Amino acid sequence: MQLNWFKYAAPASFFPLAGKIYPWFYVLAAILAIAGMYIGFFVAPTDFQQGEAYRIIFIHVPAAWMSMFLYLVMAFYASLGFIFNTRLSSMMARAIAPTGAMFTFLALWTGSMWGRPMWGAYWVWDARLTSELILLFLYIGFMALQAAIDDPRRGDKAGGVLALVGAINVPIIYFSVKWWNTLHQGSSINLTRAPSMASIMLWGMLLMALSFWMYSIAVILSRVQCVIVERERRAAWLQPIDQQST
Amino acid sequence: MHWNSLEEFLAMGGYAFFVWSSLGVTLIAMMLEVWILQSQRQQLKLPRSTVSQDHGNV
């Protein structure tokens, strides 16, 4: 039996698949969010140093993780688009950007809300905060650049280059707390050491991170359907949808 | 559960503004994103979801 690795690389075959599966990811996101928020707000104890303000962590850290990971996924799809010249890859990159930007904004906002009571400042130009802000500019720049280019394929390529060049920022954000003297605290979760936080708090964070992941997949699959329809409007396989009324 | 009352829960140890505005903005941002997406889908005449539909060869 021969596997066709590129079966779902065709917009026409990916479109119904995306449509069938994305609602389930909303459901998963909701369930995981309820579990995560319950742990974060009702089970996890008060922090000895920060009191109740630390509970922002259950949104701040998952949002920050998503902001970085979604950018890498976006850059990955952009590179697939360059390597295989598949337009669906570039469509996926376009679909990811707004959600990535949203999570970056949320990471910055919740971080600011946490910084004011803890550090006394809504904002400092420390390495991590600054590089996360740059990440937001990269997302917005990616969307603006593609919106400014009329020919979608040229837009795909231009945006793809920006996504790939900007990808260096993600390891900078990640290692910033190690490479520079930063106000932002160092990493509590490492690949090699045991986590330096109470496990119940870690669980709350992981559940929320999973929830944000499921939400992202739902939104991105839904959005890529919009991108596909906009781009492939005149394709024969879409005519049935054009003629349907909902 | 270690909240002794609803007032205590809402007060968040004095950090109510910071904690609840974080949560609030997050919820608003996500709902806004989904709402924008849904209206885009509607504009493109996409079904809200294609779970219950089978386009056959499509």
Contacts between the chains, C-beta under 8 A, distances in Angstrom:
chain1	res1	chain2	res2	distance
A	12	B	58	7.2
A	15	B	58	7.4
A	16	B	50	6.2
A	16	B	55	6.0
A	16	B	58	5.8
A	19	B	46	8.0
A	19	B	47	7.6
A	19	B	49	6.5
A	19	B	50	3.4
A	19	B	51	7.5
A	20	B	50	6.0
A	20	B	51	5.7
A	22	B	49	7.2
A	23	B	49	4.7
A	23	B	51	5.7
A	41	B	9	7.8
A	42	B	1	5.2
A	42	B	2	8.0
A	42	B	3	7.3
A	43	B	1	7.4
A	45	B	2	6.6
A	46	B	2	7.3
A	46	B	13	6.9
A	51	B	13	4.3
A	51	B	14	7.2
A	51	B	15	6.5
A	52	B	12	4.2
A	52	B	13	3.6
A	52	B	14	7.6
A	52	B	15	5.3
A	52	B	19	6.5
A	53	B	12	7.3
A	53	B	13	7.2
A	53	B	15	3.9
A	53	B	18	5.8
A	53	B	19	6.4
A	55	B	12	7.1
A	55	B	19	5.7
A	56	B	18	6.7
A	56	B	19	5.9
A	56	B	22	4.8
A	59	B	22	5.7
A	59	B	23	6.6
A	59	B	26	5.2
A	60	B	22	7.2
A	63	B	26	7.3
A	98	B	33	7.1
A	99	B	33	6.8
A	102	B	29	5.5
A	102	B	30	7.6
A	102	B	33	5.7
A	105	B	29	7.0
A	106	B	25	7.0
A	106	B	26	5.5
A	106	B	29	5.9
A	109	B	22	7.0
A	109	B	25	5.4
A	109	B	26	8.0
A	110	B	22	4.3
A	110	B	25	7.6
A	110	B	26	6.9
A	113	B	18	4.4
A	113	B	19	7.6
A	113	B	21	5.7
A	113	B	22	4.5
A	114	B	18	6.7
A	114	B	22	7.3
A	116	B	18	6.3
A	117	B	15	5.6
A	117	B	18	5.4
A	215	B	30	6.8
A	219	B	33	6.2
A	219	B	34	6.8
A	219	B	37	6.3
A	222	B	37	5.6
A	222	B	41	6.9
A	223	B	37	5.8
A	223	B	40	7.7
A	225	B	41	7.3
A	225	B	46	6.1
A	226	B	37	7.3
A	226	B	40	5.0
A	226	B	41	6.1
A	226	B	44	5.8
A	226	B	46	6.9
A	229	B	44	4.8
A	229	B	46	6.3
A	230	B	44	6.8
A	237	B	57	7.6
A	237	B	58	5.6
A	240	B	55	6.3
A	240	B	58	6.3
A	241	B	45	6.6
A	241	B	46	7.1
A	241	B	55	7.6
A	241	B	58	7.6
A	242	B	45	6.9
A	244	B	45	6.8
A	244	B	47	7.8
A	245	B	45	7.4
A	246	B	42	7.5
A	246	B	45	6.1
A	246	B	46	7.7
A	246	B	47	5.5
A	246	B	48	7.6
